[in-house]
Amino acid sequence: MSWKTGAPASSESGLGGDAVRGGYVGSGATLVGFTLSNGYTYASGSPSKSGGGGAYVDDGGIISNCVFRGNNAYVDGGAFVDNGGIASRSLFDYNIATGAGGVYCYFGGGGKQLQCEK
């Protein structure tokens, strides 16, 4: 399994404009078998900036068989799945957010969560 690590912002909370999230998985992309940890987001704003410290999954992107551990976000610490994105067979553990901590799938935007654990 491979590791992808983000980085906190210089603010006390770790959230802010210079934070680094674990990854962005967009159109036509698939991320399989990675552990995403220590990812951070902006302290406010749209989900594309403030959601999913581990990953923002958008526009049909797919994450599968991944582990999201110890990520922080303003909303939805582990991952934010939107616009047809899919989170499948992944583990969400010890993620922190003001909103939800694990994974958020925006079903109105077509996000799907399949066989994930928390």
Secondary structure, DSSP 8 states (H G I E B T S, - for coil): -EEEE-B--SSTTS-STT-B-SEEE-TT-EEESEEEES----SSSSHHHHB-SSEEE-TT-EEES-EEES-EESB-SSEEE-TT-EEES-EEES-EESS-SSEEE-GGGT-EEES-B-
